[in-house]
Structure formats: C-alpha cells, structure tokens
Amino acid sequence: MKMKKKRRVSIRLDMTPMVDIGFLLLIFYMATTQFKPPEKKEVTLPTSHSKIELPDKGKILVTVTEDDSVFVEYVTLEKKMIEGEEVEIPVYVDESVAASQVGQQVQYIRSRSSGNLKAMLIIKADKNVKFGTMQKIMDSLKEYNLRTFQIVTEFESEAEA
C-alpha cells in the first residue's frame, strides 16, 4: 500500500517587530549615551603607573599645550533673571593666562565665588612642554600658597594599547 506524503506547510516569520525593537534599542542607546566632548586643546599626556579618578565638578583645570600656551578652565555660577526669578546658571570659562600669572588667576577664581573655594586644582600638561614653563607655573602657585594640585597623566596600560 502506497502512503501519500503530507504536504509540508511552510512557516513564515514576520521579522518586522524584531527590526522595530532593534531600531528602538539603537535609538535609546544613542540618546542616553554621554560621549566625551572633543578637547579644544590637543595635549599628549605623559604616562604613569598610578590611577586616580578626578571629580566631574569642583575643579580648576590648567592646560599647558606643547607650544607653552597656558589656559585656565573652570565653571562659575552666573545669576540671571528668568521669568522674574533670579536663577544661578553654570557658565564654562576658558581663559588664556601667562605661565607666571597662573597662581594669581587661580586665587582670583577661588576668592570670587564660595563654590570654587575648595575646587581641586588640576594641571594637564603636554609631555613635550618646556621645563621652564612648568617651573614658572609651580613658582606662581607657590607664591600664592597653592601647594596642592593634581597632574593629569595617562595610565600606562592604556598608552600601550
């Protein structure tokens, strides 16, 4: 006796919902990810063995580029009137300063607002900067009794990769 073969029923999966979910996830991650802002001044950092996390807020950043230009960057609160209310708005400040005037500028920033009194002083210098420039900066800081600061370096294992 001959058996009839059953006809196979083809299965069809609708991929539209999966594609929709994929795009929604992609949009979600693109919208919520915080990208590192591009640096205004290119600095090649020296390497070191230690690693310390720097704060996101409450810092005064002194950047020294390869051509011995010195910049002081900080965030200050500015009072503005919005809809009849006085509101403090954070304002990013980036100033060019002479190497011998860094201490004076940092002291001025700290004295100008109470929020910056305990701001961490961070120096981010290029590894090819002249020794004399760094000496002027440190002498200026010492003159204004600013003896504690952090120097930004690149962690050695990250530099090798």
N, C-alpha and C positions, 0 to 999 in steps of 0.2 A: 504494500500500500504506500502510495506516494503522499508525503506530507507537504502541505503548502507552506511556503515560507511566509512568515509575517513581515509585513512591510514596516520598515523602521520609520518611526516618527522623528523628524529632525527637531532638535531642541534649539531654540533661538533665544539668546540672552540679549536683553536690551542694555547696552553699555552707557546710555545717556545719563542715568542717575550717578553712576560711578565717575564719569567725566565731570559732571557738575560738582560733586563733592571734592574731587581733586582740585578744580579751579577755586572753589571756596576756601579750601585749606591753603592754597598758594597765596590767595589774596589776604587771608588772615595773617599768615606769617610775614608777608611783605609789609602789611600795615602796622604790625606790632613790634617788628624788629627795630632796634636802635642801632643805626650804623655809626661808625666812628666818623666824626666830622673831619673834613680834609684839613690838614695842617697848613697854616698860612706861610709858615717859615720852615723850610726843609732843614732838618738837623740830623746829622749822623751821630747817634749816641755811642759813647764808649761802652764796653762790656764789663760785667762784674759777676760775681758768684752769688751775691745776696739778692733777695727779692722782698720788697716791702710795698704793700698796697697804699696808694696815695688817695686822699679824700676827693670826692667829686665837688664838694662845696668847701668854702672857707679856706681858699688858697690864693697866694700871690705868686704868679709864675714869672720868673725871669728867664727869658730865652736869649741865648747868645749864638748867633749864626757863625758860619765858617769865615765870613768876611768881617768879623768882630763887631757886627751890629748888635745892639742890646735893646730888647723890648721887654716892657713890664706889662703883664696882662692880669686883670682882676675883674671881679663882678661887684658892682656897687648898687645900692638901692636908691632909686630916684623917686621923689614924691611928685605925683601928678594928680590933677583933678579929673575924675571921670564920673560923669552924671551927678555932679555936686558932691561927690565923696573924694576925700584925699586917699589915694592908694599908692603903696610903695611898689615900684616896678623894678625888677633886676635889669641892670644895664651892663653889657660887656664892654670893658675899656681896654684898649691896646695902645700903649704909648711907646714911642722911641725915646731912649734915655742914653746919656753918656755913661760910660762904664764907671766913672768916678762919682756919678750922681745917683747910683742905684740905692744906696743906703738912705739918702735923703728922700728919695721918691717912696721907698717902702715905708719909712717912718711917717711921711705925709699921708699915705693911704691908710695906714693903721690908725692915725690920730683923727682922720676925717670922719670916720663912722665907727660906731661902737661894735658893729658886727665883724669888722675886719681886725679888731684889736688882737684876737687870738688866731688870726689867719696864718696858716702854715706857709712859710717861705720856701719855695721850690726853685732850684736852679736847673735849667735844661740847656746844657751847653754842647756844642758840636765837639767831636773828638779831635778835630784839627784846629780848634781855636788857639790863638796865641796865649802863651803863659802870662804875658804881661797884662792882657785884658782881664783874665781871671783874677790876677793879683790885685788889679785896680778895683774890681768888684768886691773882693773879700776885704780889702782895706777900707772901702767905703762902708761896708756892712759893719766892720769892727768899729769904725769911727762913731756910728750911731748905736753902738752896743747891741747889734743884732747878731748874736753869736750862734744861734741855732737855725739851721736850714737843711734841706734835703737836696741831694744832687741826683738827678734822674739818669739812670743807666739802662742799658738793655741787658736782660738776663742772658747769660752765656749760651744756654742750650737753644734759645730762640734765635740767637745770632748765627749759629752754625747751620740751622735749617734753611 
